[in-house]
Amino acid sequence: MELIVGNRRITAAAIHPIPGGIEAELRGEAVLPLLDEAFQGTGRIEILGGGMDRRPMDVAGIEMRGASTLVTLLCAGEAARLH
């Protein structure tokens, strides 16, 4: 699975499913687009792949852990329909 943040693909160091969403471990520069989009952009964050494919996500938590950041994302709606 990957995160789609705005118009960028972000590969997380690890992604773990949780009830209603995921926890993604981001390292280095990977966290910056997520923070920019969540707080200053359109807020468009989606999952690509897995059981939550194309589902919009809301940032529910951010936890800094030394060299990595644990981000909790919760589903915020239905998957986009492809025509």
All heavy atoms as an XYZ file, in Angstrom:
607
protein
N       0.836     -1.185      0.000
C       0.000      0.000      0.000
C       0.879      1.246      0.000
O       1.972      1.230      0.545
C      -0.884      0.035      1.242
C      -2.046     -0.923      1.215
S      -3.229     -0.645      2.556
C      -2.366     -1.365      3.923
N       0.366      2.291     -0.597
C       1.024      3.591     -0.624
C       0.014      4.662     -0.232
O      -1.188      4.452     -0.309
C       1.554      3.912     -2.016
C       2.703      3.055     -2.461
C       3.169      3.454     -3.843
O       2.369      3.333     -4.789
O       4.310      3.892     -3.966
N       0.531      5.809      0.152
C      -0.317      6.961      0.428
C      -0.298      7.868     -0.790
O       0.745      8.084     -1.400
C       0.206      7.743      1.629
C       0.258      7.027      2.960
C       0.923      7.926      3.999
C      -1.114      6.627      3.416
N      -1.462      8.398     -1.133
C      -1.556      9.435     -2.154
C      -1.850     10.721     -1.391
O      -2.882     10.854     -0.743
C      -2.677      9.150     -3.172
C      -2.475      7.793     -3.835
C      -2.768     10.274     -4.198
C      -1.207      7.683     -4.653
N      -0.907     11.637     -1.430
C      -1.023     12.894     -0.693
C      -1.031     14.009     -1.722
O      -0.014     14.267     -2.363
C       0.142     13.062      0.303
C       0.038     14.370      1.039
C       0.181     11.891      1.282
N      -2.205     14.642     -1.889
C      -2.343     15.634     -2.953
C      -2.172     14.940     -4.285
O      -2.937     14.050     -4.620
N      -1.122     15.263     -5.007
C      -0.855     14.597     -6.279
C       0.457     13.806     -6.237
O       1.033     13.511     -7.266
C      -0.830     15.621     -7.421
C       0.260     16.655     -7.246
O       0.966     16.672     -6.240
N       0.402     17.532     -8.223
N       0.903     13.447     -5.029
C       2.166     12.718     -4.867
C       1.935     11.354     -4.244
O       1.073     11.187     -3.391
C       3.114     13.500     -3.963
C       3.521     14.833     -4.557
C       4.397     15.606     -3.654
N       5.649     14.898     -3.416
C       6.594     15.336     -2.602
N       6.423     16.459     -1.951
N       7.699     14.670     -2.435
N       2.738     10.378     -4.667
C       2.759      9.059     -4.044
C       3.826      9.050     -2.957
O       4.965      9.436     -3.207
C       3.125      7.977     -5.054
C       2.016      7.557     -5.910
C       2.479      6.422     -6.779
N       1.320      5.705     -7.254
C       1.379      4.650     -8.012
N       2.542      4.165     -8.390
N       0.274      4.065     -8.400
N       3.447      8.593     -1.769
C       4.372      8.514     -0.647
C       4.472      7.059     -0.223
O       3.453      6.424      0.092
C       3.878      9.364      0.552
C       3.621     10.811      0.131
C       4.837      9.264      1.719
C       4.838     11.564     -0.338
N       5.670      6.515     -0.217
C       5.885      5.153      0.239
C       6.258      5.193      1.711
O       7.259      5.797      2.088
C       6.997      4.459     -0.570
O       6.621      4.489     -1.954
C       7.192      3.030     -0.113
N       5.442      4.562      2.535
C       5.686      4.524      3.973
C       6.687      3.419      4.292
O       6.778      2.416      3.573
C       4.380      4.269      4.714
N       7.438      3.598      5.380
C       8.354      2.559      5.843
C       7.564      1.330      6.283
O       8.013      0.194      6.106
C       9.221      3.081      6.994
N       6.374      1.551      6.842
C       5.488      0.468      7.265
C       4.061      0.996      7.328
O       3.849      2.163      7.642
C       5.908     -0.066      8.628
N       3.105      0.124      7.012
C       1.686      0.459      7.127
C       0.998     -0.704      7.833
O       1.159     -1.859      7.428
C       1.033      0.700      5.754
C       1.619      1.950      5.099
C      -0.478      0.834      5.895
C       1.059      2.272      3.731
N       0.255     -0.376      8.899
C      -0.460     -1.390      9.663
C      -1.936     -1.021      9.726
O      -2.271      0.102     10.093
C       0.097     -1.483     11.083
C       1.567     -1.725     11.131
N       2.127     -2.943     10.863
C       2.597     -0.884     11.390
C       3.449     -2.852     10.961
N       3.751     -1.608     11.276
N      -2.819     -1.975      9.370
C      -4.253     -1.687      9.484
C      -4.680     -1.603     10.946
O      -4.160     -2.323     11.800
C      -4.919     -2.874      8.785
C      -3.887     -3.915      8.632
C      -2.549     -3.291      8.813
N      -5.604     -0.704     11.222
C      -6.233     -0.569     12.530
C      -7.737     -0.469     12.274
O      -8.144     -0.236     11.139
C      -5.723      0.667     13.300
C      -6.029      1.958     12.532
C      -4.234      0.561     13.613
C      -5.791      3.226     13.312
N      -8.570     -0.650     13.272
C     -10.006     -0.509     13.040
C     -10.346      0.874     12.465
O     -10.007      1.895     13.054
C     -10.620     -0.693     14.426
C      -9.620     -1.530     15.163
C      -8.270     -1.081     14.641
N     -10.919      0.891     11.274
C     -11.341      2.141     10.652
C     -10.269      2.896      9.903
O     -10.514      3.982      9.397
N      -9.057      2.349      9.800
C      -8.003      3.074      9.106
C      -6.668      2.354      9.119
O      -6.610      1.126      9.101
N      -5.597      3.152      9.159
C      -4.240      2.603      9.163
C      -3.335      3.435     10.057
O      -3.648      4.577     10.389
C      -3.620      2.571      7.744
C      -3.473      4.004      7.196
C      -4.398      1.688      6.802
C      -2.490      4.106      6.070
N      -2.205      2.852     10.419
C      -1.087      3.590     10.996
C       0.061      3.466     10.012
O       0.391      2.358      9.579
C      -0.674      3.020     12.347
C      -1.631      3.339     13.448
C      -1.175      2.841     14.799
O      -0.362      1.904     14.868
O      -1.634      3.405     15.793
N       0.633      4.584      9.623
C       1.729      4.604      8.661
C       2.966      5.181      9.326
O       2.902      6.232      9.963
C       1.359      5.432      7.439
N       4.092      4.487      9.174
C       5.363      4.988      9.676
C       6.087      5.671      8.527
O       6.368      5.054      7.500
C       6.219      3.846     10.215
C       7.541      4.308     10.758
C       8.421      3.171     11.234
O       7.936      2.039     11.373
O       9.619      3.436     11.454
N       6.333      6.960      8.689
C       6.997      7.760      7.662
C       8.370      8.166      8.164
O       8.539      8.483      9.346
C       6.163      8.990      7.325
C       4.727      8.717      6.870
C       3.988     10.030      6.669
C       4.709      7.888      5.608
N       9.335      8.166      7.259
C      10.705      8.552      7.619
C      11.216      9.651      6.706
O      10.860      9.723      5.539
C      11.626      7.338      7.521
C      11.294      6.288      8.535
C      12.316      5.204      8.571
N      11.919      4.236      9.593
C      12.248      2.979      9.561
N      12.979      2.510      8.572
N      11.846      2.165     10.516
N      12.050     10.504      7.275
C      12.693     11.558      6.503
C      11.700     12.532      5.886
O      10.737     12.953      6.519
N      11.928     12.842      4.623
C      11.125     13.834      3.904
C       9.698     13.355      3.616
O       8.861     14.155      3.207
C      11.812     14.192      2.586
C      13.186     14.801      2.749
C      13.142     16.205      3.317
O      12.242     16.973      2.945
O      14.014     16.524      4.133
N       9.392     12.080      3.803
C       8.065     11.544      3.467
C       6.954     12.188      4.284
O       5.818     12.266      3.828
C       8.042     10.029      3.664
N       7.262     12.659      5.481
C       6.218     13.239      6.336
C       5.841     14.658      5.905
O       4.715     15.090      6.125
C       6.641     13.196      7.821
C       7.705     14.235      8.132
C       5.445     13.396      8.724
N       6.729     15.368      5.247
C       6.473     16.766      4.895
C       5.276     16.960      3.965
O       4.430     17.817      4.228
C       7.741     17.413      4.333
C       8.913     17.503      5.316
C      10.120     18.118      4.635
C       8.529     18.262      6.561
N       5.146     16.196      2.863
C       3.955     16.386      2.018
C       2.652     16.093      2.760
O       1.652     16.773      2.546
C       4.160     15.398      0.869
C       5.604     15.071      0.868
C       6.076     15.241      2.278
N       2.664     15.111      3.641
C       1.465     14.789      4.407
C       1.091     15.950      5.314
O      -0.070     16.349      5.379
C       1.663     13.516      5.229
C       0.402     13.092      5.959
C       0.057     11.654      5.654
C       0.541     13.306      7.434
N       2.051     16.524      6.008
C       1.774     17.665      6.880
C       1.289     18.868      6.080
O       0.323     19.529      6.461
C       3.016     18.035      7.691
C       3.465     17.027      8.735
C       4.792     17.453      9.347
C       2.414     16.815      9.791
N       1.945     19.152      4.965
C       1.535     20.278      4.122
C       0.109     20.104      3.620
O      -0.696     21.035      3.679
C       2.473     20.423      2.915
C       3.839     20.970      3.291
O       3.977     21.518      4.414
O       4.766     20.834      2.478
N      -0.225     18.915      3.145
C      -1.550     18.671      2.579
C      -2.626     18.692      3.662
O      -3.708     19.252      3.473
C      -1.573     17.332      1.842
C      -2.786     17.130      0.986
C      -2.827     18.075     -0.207
O      -1.772     18.518     -0.696
O      -3.949     18.376     -0.659
N      -2.328     18.114      4.809
C      -3.315     18.034      5.889
C      -3.637     19.401      6.482
O      -4.774     19.658      6.864
C      -2.826     17.100      6.977
N      -2.644     20.274      6.566
C      -2.850     21.528      7.276
C      -2.903     22.767      6.394
O      -3.413     23.796      6.813
C      -1.778     21.704      8.352
C      -1.847     20.629      9.399
C      -0.884     19.648      9.475
C      -2.912     20.574     10.289
C      -0.961     18.653     10.432
C      -3.000     19.583     11.250
C      -2.020     18.616     11.319
N      -2.392     22.701      5.156
C      -2.386     23.885      4.311
C      -2.945     23.649      2.922
O      -3.210     24.592      2.202
C      -0.954     24.415      4.172
C      -0.387     24.870      5.480
C       1.046     25.353      5.337
O       1.599     25.409      4.252
N       1.645     25.700      6.446
N      -3.130     22.390      2.547
C      -3.593     22.081      1.193
C      -5.074     21.795      1.162
O      -5.848     22.268      1.994
N      -5.449     20.990      0.209
C      -6.854     20.612      0.056
C      -7.257     19.532      1.049
O      -8.435     19.236      1.181
C      -7.114     20.094     -1.365
O      -6.336     18.903     -1.561
C      -6.779     21.130     -2.402
N      -6.279     18.922      1.705
C      -6.571     17.857      2.652
C      -6.816     16.522      1.981
O      -7.324     15.603      2.597
N      -6.433     16.378      0.723
C      -6.676     15.138     -0.020
C      -5.589     14.110      0.288
O      -4.462     14.229     -0.166
C      -6.726     15.411     -1.512
C      -7.136     14.198     -2.300
C      -7.311     14.534     -3.777
N      -7.008     13.317     -4.504
C      -5.953     13.136     -5.272
N      -5.100     14.109     -5.444
N      -5.743     12.004     -5.870
N      -5.957     13.111      1.075
C      -5.069     12.010      1.412
C      -5.852     10.732      1.177
O      -6.969     10.579      1.662
C      -4.600     12.098      2.877
C      -3.878     13.426      3.136
C      -3.705     10.911      3.226
C      -3.620     13.724      4.583
N      -5.275      9.800      0.407
C      -5.933      8.540      0.086
C      -4.940      7.395      0.211
O      -3.734      7.607      0.227
C      -6.487      8.556     -1.344
C      -7.544      9.600     -1.588
C      -8.021      9.618     -3.027
O      -7.515      8.835     -3.857
O      -8.907     10.430     -3.322
N      -5.488      6.181      0.275
C      -4.689      4.964      0.281
C      -4.748      4.359     -1.112
O      -5.806      4.335     -1.743
C      -5.257      3.945      1.296
C      -5.137      4.492      2.702
C      -4.582      2.592      1.178
C      -3.726      4.649      3.178
N      -3.629      3.857     -1.588
C      -3.572      3.165     -2.865
C      -3.209      1.716     -2.584
O      -2.141      1.440     -2.029
C      -2.541      3.809     -3.793
C      -2.373      3.186     -5.171
C      -3.671      3.284     -5.964
C      -1.240      3.851     -5.913
N      -4.121      0.805     -2.905
C      -3.881     -0.619     -2.697
C      -4.544     -1.144     -1.439
O      -5.008     -0.395     -0.589
N      -4.620     -2.455     -1.351
C      -5.195     -3.097     -0.179
C      -6.702     -2.945     -0.103
O      -7.361     -2.508     -1.047
N      -7.265     -3.291      1.034
C      -8.705     -3.253      1.236
C      -9.291     -1.863      1.324
O     -10.501     -1.698      1.277
N      -8.452     -0.839      1.468
C      -8.937      0.539      1.575
C      -8.566      1.356      0.347
O      -8.450      2.571      0.402
C      -8.363      1.190      2.826
C      -8.843      0.570      4.086
S      -8.156      1.403      5.508
C      -8.031      0.019      6.608
N      -8.381      0.684     -0.783
C      -7.944      1.322     -2.015
C      -8.834      2.501     -2.390
O     -10.059      2.392     -2.409
C      -7.957      0.295     -3.152
C      -7.251      0.792     -4.389
O      -6.198      1.440     -4.255
O      -7.748      0.520     -5.497
N      -8.207      3.648     -2.656
C      -8.841      4.891     -3.101
C      -9.781      5.507     -2.077
O     -10.596      6.352     -2.415
C      -9.559      4.674     -4.444
C      -8.649      4.238     -5.553
C      -9.367      4.027     -6.870
N     -10.748      3.649     -6.820
C     -11.199      2.388     -6.746
N     -10.351      1.398     -6.707
N     -12.489      2.143     -6.716
N      -9.669      5.110     -0.814
C     -10.533      5.696      0.220
C      -9.907      6.978      0.739
O      -8.712      7.034      1.025
C     -10.701      4.728      1.395
C     -11.259      3.392      1.015
C     -12.683      3.096      1.316
N     -13.326      3.626      2.451
C     -13.776      2.903      3.457
N     -13.603      1.603      3.500
N     -14.437      3.475      4.430
N     -10.689      8.044      0.871
C     -10.161      9.278      1.464
C      -9.881      9.048      2.945
O     -10.598      8.306      3.617
C     -11.288     10.287      1.250
C     -12.521      9.479      1.063
C     -12.096      8.165      0.487
N      -8.837      9.691      3.448
C      -8.407      9.505      4.823
C      -8.275     10.854      5.527
O      -7.933     11.859      4.902
C      -7.049      8.786      4.865
C      -6.995      7.482      4.078
S      -8.087      6.211      4.701
C      -7.090      5.495      5.966
N      -8.548     10.856      6.819
C      -8.327     12.024      7.674
C      -7.188     11.717      8.631
O      -7.089     10.595      9.145
C      -9.571     12.347      8.512
C     -10.674     13.023      7.723
O     -10.355     13.671      6.706
O     -11.837     12.903      8.128
N      -6.349     12.709      8.901
C      -5.277     12.547      9.878
C      -5.895     12.602     11.271
O      -6.533     13.584     11.634
C      -4.208     13.650      9.719
C      -3.142     13.527     10.804
C      -3.579     13.590      8.335
N      -5.716     11.529     12.034
C      -6.274     11.454     13.385
C      -5.193     11.601     14.455
O      -5.505     11.913     15.603
C      -7.010     10.133     13.584
N      -3.936     11.378     14.084
C      -2.862     11.506     15.063
C      -1.507     11.515     14.399
O      -1.312     10.906     13.350
N      -0.584     12.232     15.027
C       0.808     12.299     14.564
C       1.689     12.142     15.787
O       1.553     12.903     16.750
C       1.114     13.635     13.858
C       0.234     13.800     12.626
C       2.591     13.723     13.484
C       0.328     15.163     11.974
N       2.586     11.160     15.752
C       3.486     10.901     16.880
C       4.916     10.842     16.370
O       5.262      9.980     15.558
C       3.106      9.572     17.538
C       3.958      9.213     18.716
C       3.566      7.867     19.303
O       2.401      7.465     19.190
O       4.461      7.218     19.875
N       5.736     11.775     16.826
C       7.140     11.811     16.438
C       7.903     10.781     17.255
O       7.722     10.689     18.467
C       7.733     13.198     16.672
C       6.975     14.323     15.982
S       6.898     14.173     14.209
C       8.482     14.789     13.768
N       8.761      9.992     16.574
C       9.532      8.935     17.229
C      10.979      8.977     16.744
O      11.369      8.135     15.949
C       8.948      7.574     16.906
C       7.577      7.331     17.425
C       7.147      5.955     17.013
N       5.996      5.520     17.757
C       5.441      4.346     17.630
N       5.930      3.483     16.768
N       4.386      4.032     18.347
N      11.743      9.917     17.185
C      13.136      9.991     16.751
C      13.248     10.216     15.260
O      12.889     11.259     14.744
N      13.719      9.198     14.525
C      13.941      9.322     13.083
C      12.705      8.992     12.259
O      12.752      9.019     11.041
C      15.090      8.412     12.663
N      11.585      8.669     12.900
C      10.377      8.351     12.145
C       9.162      9.019     12.785
O       9.212      9.494     13.908
C      10.159      6.840     12.073
O       9.874      6.310     13.339
N       8.074      9.052     12.033
C       6.813      9.648     12.487
C       5.700      8.633     12.260
O       5.577      8.085     11.170
C       6.507     10.934     11.696
O       7.589     11.850     11.874
C       5.221     11.573     12.164
N       4.912      8.362     13.291
C       3.778      7.461     13.185
C       2.528      8.314     12.972
O       2.198      9.162     13.799
C       3.627      6.612     14.445
C       2.528      5.565     14.392
C       2.859      4.494     13.361
C       2.325      4.946     15.757
N       1.859      8.097     11.834
C       0.676      8.864     11.480
C      -0.531      7.924     11.494
O      -0.498      6.867     10.861
C       0.820      9.503     10.081
C      -0.414     10.283      9.704
C       2.046     10.386     10.028
N      -1.573      8.313     12.224
C      -2.815      7.548     12.248
C      -3.794      8.207     11.289
O      -4.072      9.399     11.398
C      -3.409      7.509     13.670
O      -2.435      6.955     14.556
C      -4.673      6.673     13.713
N      -4.287      7.418     10.328
C      -5.225      7.904      9.324
C      -6.507      7.089      9.421
O      -6.464      5.857      9.465
C      -4.633      7.753      7.919
C      -3.334      8.519      7.670
C      -2.681      8.044      6.383
C      -3.597     10.001      7.617
N      -7.646      7.765      9.465
C      -8.948      7.111      9.541
C      -9.738      7.356      8.267
O      -9.670      8.449      7.693
C      -9.736      7.618     10.749
C      -9.093      7.352     12.108
C      -9.934      7.975     13.214
C      -8.888      5.870     12.346
N     -10.480      6.347      7.829
C     -11.290      6.457      6.614
C     -12.304      7.587      6.782
O     -12.956      7.721      7.814
C     -12.025      5.156      6.351
S     -10.918      3.824      5.872
N     -12.446      8.385      5.718
C     -13.332      9.539      5.759
C     -14.383      9.478      4.653
O     -14.897     10.514      4.243
C     -12.519     10.821      5.639
N     -14.688      8.291      4.171
C     -15.687      8.184      3.135
C     -15.474      6.958      2.272
O     -14.601      6.142      2.537
N     -16.303      6.864      1.258
C     -16.253      5.728      0.335
C     -15.162      5.923     -0.698
O     -14.727      7.032     -0.981
C     -17.604      5.570     -0.356
C     -18.727      5.220      0.595
C     -18.503      3.891      1.293
O     -18.070      2.919      0.627
O     -18.740      3.826      2.510
N     -14.747      4.806     -1.287
C     -13.739      4.831     -2.333
C     -14.269      5.577     -3.560
O     -15.471      5.530     -3.856
C     -13.349      3.413     -2.736
N     -13.380      6.260     -4.240
C     -13.748      6.967     -5.469
C     -14.165      5.957     -6.526
O     -13.570      4.892     -6.639
C     -12.565      7.795     -5.961
N     -15.211      6.280     -7.261
C     -15.672      5.383     -8.329
C     -14.841      5.632     -9.579
O     -14.583      6.770     -9.954
C     -17.131      5.641     -8.637
C     -18.022      5.205     -7.527
C     -19.454      5.340     -7.940
N     -20.293      4.961     -6.830
C     -21.469      4.424     -6.957
N     -21.968      4.232     -8.166
N     -22.174      4.092     -5.914
N     -14.452      4.548    -10.201
C     -13.733      4.639    -11.474
C     -14.722      4.403    -12.601
O     -15.510      3.483    -12.558
C     -12.608      3.612    -11.532
C     -11.538      3.758    -10.458
C     -10.521      2.644    -10.591
C     -10.860      5.110    -10.559
N     -14.669      5.226    -13.625
C     -15.616      5.095    -14.740
C     -14.981      4.363    -15.875
O     -13.906      4.427    -16.191
C     -16.081      6.480    -15.222
C     -16.804      7.213    -14.146
N     -18.107      6.953    -13.811
C     -16.395      8.181    -13.311
C     -18.478      7.749    -12.836
N     -17.458      8.512    -12.505
